Amino acid sequence: MTKYEHATEILRDPRFGKSEFWSTVGGRAGQESESVRVVRRWMSQLDPPDHTQVRKVFGRTFMPRMVALLRPRIEELVDQLLDSLEGPEFDLIDGFAYPLPVIVICEILGVPAEDRERFKDWSADLARLFDVDLTPESLERSREAVLNFSEYLGELIGQRRAEPREDVLSLLVKAHEEESISEADMVANATLLVWAGHETTMNLIGNGVLTLLRHPEAKNAFLKDPEGLAGRLVEEVLRYEGPLRMTARVALEDVEIAGRTIAKGQTAIVIPQAVNADPDAYPDPEAFRLDREQPRTHHTFGGGIHFCLGAPLARLEGEIAFRKLFERFPDLRLASDAPEWSSNLFLRGLERLPLSTEAAR
């Protein structure tokens, strides 16, 4: 699906679900794969009523008014990370775009600071489940990563059960006791929050800086009013060079879209970057512009019941990161003409983005 109208219909239509997609993947990967079994329990992959129950519990933490309270802490973290960048050249991904969302989501969950570095390799290996070419090696690495996440987070949840704190894991323990959220669902969705809570935001920041540096007119406009344009920059990056390559829905019954029948059991693949460049929805879609009307109409965060739970947090982190980065380094420029993109099937992001803080001579 590459048309905005059709994507909107599919993402919001309850006659399409997500859980059956993993039956197909499980067939490719091996039905008993530990990684597939855990991913199938992620709220982003569940259908009602399971989805409704799990999302209700996790959704309390990520409501916009709750996320807004994190602004001072995120601004503090951004300043600290910018202070630590050693110039005149640095890799934006390793030095800034990766650690910021990892620290934020780990602090929300209650993960000790000394344990955060473990998640870097585990997250990269878990993402191999979504590689373009799924191999026995990548499947095994994703399985080991899921087991590592599950063991670690399971132990941490056990600690919170014994000694509750003011963090999300403690809230999950309470929900487990009061609302029948299973232990497996708690661990699986805590893994989702750690993984998705940093991967997409990391890609938003990396893709956004690359895109802005490739569009001098937009960069100059942003430098004149970073406070006023930071939110618009986030939305245009999400539309133009978003962190999601594709999302899928499976027809739960025969459904007619645009005069064609999608049969029960068939998979509809939505390509957000194409949908967000549909000229019927966006005038001059190939242009990167910070003055678009209704900038939040893109489908990068999905739609319907599966609209991204972490969207308010990703937007806040991106807004603060872009503003402070370019306020600190107004002469920021690319140090390489060939950024390294990942080969992940679902996520679009950079492996590295070398930058220079010195003005071109």
C-alpha positions in Angstrom: 0.0 0.0 0.0 1.6 3.3 -1.2 -1.5 5.6 -1.3 -2.4 7.7 1.7 -6.1 7.0 1.4 -5.7 3.3 1.3 -3.1 3.2 4.1 -5.4 5.3 6.3 -8.3 2.9 5.7 -6.2 -0.3 6.4 -4.5 1.1 9.6 -7.9 2.1 11.1 -10.1 -0.8 10.0 -10.8 -3.4 12.7 -11.1 -6.0 10.0 -7.3 -6.0 9.8 -5.2 -7.5 12.5 -1.5 -7.9 13.4 -1.1 -11.2 15.3 -1.6 -13.4 12.3 1.4 -11.8 10.6 3.7 -13.6 13.0 2.2 -17.0 12.0 3.8 -16.4 8.6 7.1 -15.2 10.1 7.1 -18.1 12.5 6.7 -20.5 9.6 9.9 -19.0 8.1 11.8 -18.7 11.3 10.7 -21.9 13.0 7.5 -21.9 15.0 9.3 -22.7 18.3 11.6 -19.7 17.9 11.9 -18.0 21.3 12.3 -14.6 19.7 9.1 -15.0 17.6 7.1 -16.1 20.6 8.2 -13.1 22.6 7.6 -10.6 19.8 4.1 -12.0 19.3 3.4 -10.9 22.9 4.4 -7.3 22.2 1.3 -5.0 22.5 2.2 -3.6 19.0 1.6 -7.1 17.6 -1.5 -8.1 19.5 -5.2 -7.9 18.5 -8.1 -7.2 20.8 -8.9 -8.2 23.5 -5.3 -9.0 24.4 -4.1 -5.7 22.9 -6.7 -3.7 24.8 -5.7 -5.1 28.2 -1.9 -4.8 27.8 -2.0 -1.3 26.2 -4.2 0.0 28.9 -1.6 -0.8 31.5 1.4 0.5 29.6 -0.4 3.5 28.2 -0.7 5.2 31.5 3.0 6.1 31.5 3.1 7.5 28.0 0.2 9.9 28.0 1.3 13.3 26.7 0.8 15.1 30.0 3.0 12.5 31.7 5.7 12.7 29.0 5.7 16.5 29.3 7.0 16.2 32.8 10.2 14.6 31.4 11.2 17.8 29.5 13.6 19.2 32.1 15.4 15.9 32.5 15.7 15.3 28.8 17.1 18.8 28.3 19.7 18.1 31.0 20.7 14.8 29.4 21.0 16.4 26.0 23.3 19.1 27.4 25.4 16.5 29.1 25.8 14.4 25.9 26.7 17.5 23.8 29.3 18.4 26.4 30.8 15.0 26.0 31.1 15.1 22.2 34.8 15.3 21.3 35.3 17.4 18.2 35.9 18.6 15.7 34.5 15.3 14.3 32.3 12.7 15.9 29.8 10.0 15.1 26.3 11.3 15.8 24.8 7.9 16.3 27.3 6.5 18.8 27.8 9.7 20.7 24.3 11.2 20.8 21.4 9.7 18.9 21.8 6.2 20.5 22.6 7.1 24.2 19.9 9.8 24.6 16.8 7.6 24.1 18.5 4.6 25.8 19.1 6.7 29.0 15.6 8.1 28.9 13.7 4.8 28.5 15.9 3.1 31.1 15.3 5.8 33.6 11.5 5.6 32.9 11.6 1.8 33.5 14.0 1.9 36.4 17.0 0.2 34.9 20.2 0.9 36.8 22.7 3.2 34.9 25.5 0.6 35.1 23.4 -1.9 33.2 22.4 0.2 30.2 25.4 -0.7 28.1 24.3 -4.3 28.0 21.3 -3.3 26.0 23.3 -2.1 23.0 24.4 -5.5 21.7 21.2 -7.2 22.8 19.1 -4.6 20.9 21.2 -4.9 17.7 20.9 -8.7 17.8 17.2 -8.6 18.5 16.8 -6.4 15.5 18.3 -9.2 13.3 14.9 -10.9 13.5 13.8 -8.1 11.1 16.7 -8.3 8.7 15.9 -8.4 5.0 17.5 -11.9 4.8 16.6 -14.0 7.8 19.3 -16.6 8.3 19.9 -19.3 10.9 22.7 -17.2 12.3 20.6 -14.0 12.6 17.7 -16.1 14.1 20.0 -17.6 16.7 21.4 -14.2 17.7 17.9 -12.7 18.0 16.9 -15.7 20.2 19.9 -15.2 22.5 19.1 -11.5 22.7 15.5 -12.2 23.7 16.6 -14.6 26.3 19.1 -12.1 27.7 16.4 -9.4 27.8 13.9 -11.8 29.4 16.3 -13.0 32.1 17.5 -9.6 33.0 14.1 -7.8 33.0 12.5 -10.8 34.8 15.0 -10.5 37.6 14.5 -6.7 37.8 10.7 -7.2 37.9 11.3 -9.6 40.8 13.3 -7.0 42.6 10.5 -4.4 42.2 8.0 -7.0 43.5 10.0 -7.2 46.7 10.8 -3.5 46.9 8.5 -1.3 44.7 9.8 2.1 43.5 8.5 5.0 41.5 9.1 3.5 38.1 7.3 1.7 35.2 8.5 -1.8 36.3 6.9 -1.3 39.7 3.6 -0.2 38.0 3.7 -3.4 35.9 4.1 -5.5 39.0 1.0 -3.8 40.4 -0.9 -4.3 37.2 0.1 -7.9 37.2 -1.5 -8.3 40.6 -4.6 -6.2 39.9 -5.4 -6.7 36.2 -4.3 -10.2 35.4 -1.4 -9.1 33.1 0.7 -12.2 32.9 4.4 -12.5 33.8 5.2 -13.3 30.2 3.4 -10.2 29.0 5.2 -8.0 31.5 8.6 -9.2 30.4 7.8 -9.2 26.7 6.5 -5.6 26.7 9.2 -4.3 29.0 11.6 -5.7 26.3 9.5 -3.9 23.7 9.8 -0.6 25.6 13.6 -0.9 25.8 14.0 -1.9 22.2 11.5 0.2 20.4 11.9 3.0 22.9 15.3 3.8 21.6 15.6 2.3 18.1 13.0 4.5 16.5 14.0 7.7 18.3 17.7 7.1 17.5 16.7 6.8 13.8 14.5 9.9 14.0 17.5 11.9 15.3 20.0 10.5 12.9 17.8 10.7 9.8 16.7 14.2 10.8 20.2 15.6 11.1 21.3 14.0 7.9 18.2 15.3 6.1 18.6 18.9 7.4 22.2 19.0 6.5 21.3 17.9 3.0 18.8 20.8 2.7 20.7 24.1 3.3 17.6 26.3 2.9 15.7 24.4 5.6 18.8 24.4 7.8 19.2 28.1 7.5 15.5 28.7 8.3 15.8 26.4 11.3 18.9 28.2 12.6 17.0 31.5 12.6 14.2 30.1 14.8 15.1 26.7 16.4 12.6 27.2 19.3 9.7 27.9 17.0 10.6 25.3 14.3 11.8 22.3 16.3 8.4 20.7 16.5 7.8 21.3 12.7 11.2 19.8 12.0 10.4 16.7 13.9 7.2 16.2 11.9 8.7 16.9 8.5 11.5 14.4 9.2 9.0 11.8 10.3 7.1 12.4 7.0 10.1 12.8 4.7 12.7 10.4 6.1 10.9 8.5 8.9 12.4 5.7 11.0 9.8 3.0 9.8 10.2 1.2 6.5 7.0 -0.8 6.6 4.2 -2.1 8.7 1.8 -5.0 8.1 -1.8 -5.9 8.7 -3.5 -9.2 7.9 -7.1 -9.3 6.7 -9.4 -11.1 9.2 -12.1 -11.4 6.6 -12.5 -10.5 2.9 -12.1 -6.7 2.6 -12.6 -4.4 -0.4 -10.1 -1.6 -0.8 -10.2 0.7 -3.8 -12.3 -1.7 -5.7 -10.0 -4.7 -5.1 -10.5 -7.5 -2.6 -8.0 -8.4 0.0 -8.8 -12.0 0.9 -9.0 -13.2 4.4 -5.5 -14.2 5.5 -3.7 -12.0 3.0 -1.2 -9.5 4.3 -1.4 -5.8 3.4 2.0 -4.1 3.6 1.9 -0.4 4.2 5.0 1.6 3.1 5.0 4.8 5.2 7.6 6.7 3.2 5.7 6.2 0.0 2.3 6.9 1.7 3.8 10.1 3.2 5.0 11.2 -0.3 1.6 10.7 -1.9 0.9 13.9 -4.0 -2.8 13.5 -3.3 -2.1 14.0 0.4 0.9 16.3 0.3 1.6 19.2 -2.2 5.1 19.1 -3.5 5.9 15.8 -1.5 9.5 15.5 -2.7 10.4 18.8 -1.1 11.6 19.0 2.5 9.7 21.9 4.0 9.2 23.2 7.5 6.1 25.2 6.6 3.6 22.5 5.8 -0.1 22.8 6.9 -1.2 20.1 9.2 2.3 18.6 9.7 1.1 15.8 11.9 -1.0 14.0 9.3 1.8 11.5 8.3 1.5 7.8 9.0 4.9 7.2 10.4 3.5 6.4 13.8 0.9 4.1 12.3 -2.8 4.5 13.0 -5.9 3.1 14.7 -5.5 1.1 17.9 -1.8 0.5 17.0 -0.8 4.2 16.8 2.6 4.3 18.4 2.4 4.4 22.2 5.7 6.2 22.4 5.0 8.9 19.9 4.7 11.8 22.5 8.1 10.8 24.0 9.8 10.4 20.6 8.5 13.8 19.5 9.7 15.5 22.7 13.2 13.9 22.5 13.5 14.8 18.8 12.4 18.4 19.4 14.9 18.9 22.2 17.7 17.1 20.4 17.5 19.0 17.2 17.1 22.4 18.9 20.0 22.0 21.3 22.3 20.3 18.8 22.1 23.1 16.2 22.2 25.8 18.8 25.5 24.3 20.1 26.9 23.5 16.7 25.4 25.9 14.1 28.2 25.1 11.6 27.5 21.4 11.8 28.2 19.6 8.5 28.6 16.1 7.1 32.0 14.6 7.4 31.2 11.9 4.8 29.3 11.8 1.6 28.2 8.1 2.2 26.3 7.6 5.4 26.0 3.9 6.4 22.3 2.7 6.4 21.2 -0.4 8.3 19.7 -3.3 6.4 16.7 -3.8 8.7 13.5 -4.7 7.0 11.2 -2.7 9.3 13.4 0.2 10.6 15.1 2.8 8.5 18.2 4.2 10.2 21.9 4.9 10.1 24.7 2.7 11.4 27.0 5.8 11.5 26.8 9.5 10.7 30.2 11.2 10.9 29.9 14.9 11.4 32.2 17.9 11.7 31.5 21.0 13.9 33.8 23.2 11.9 32.6 25.4 9.1 33.6 24.4 5.6 36.7 26.2 4.3 
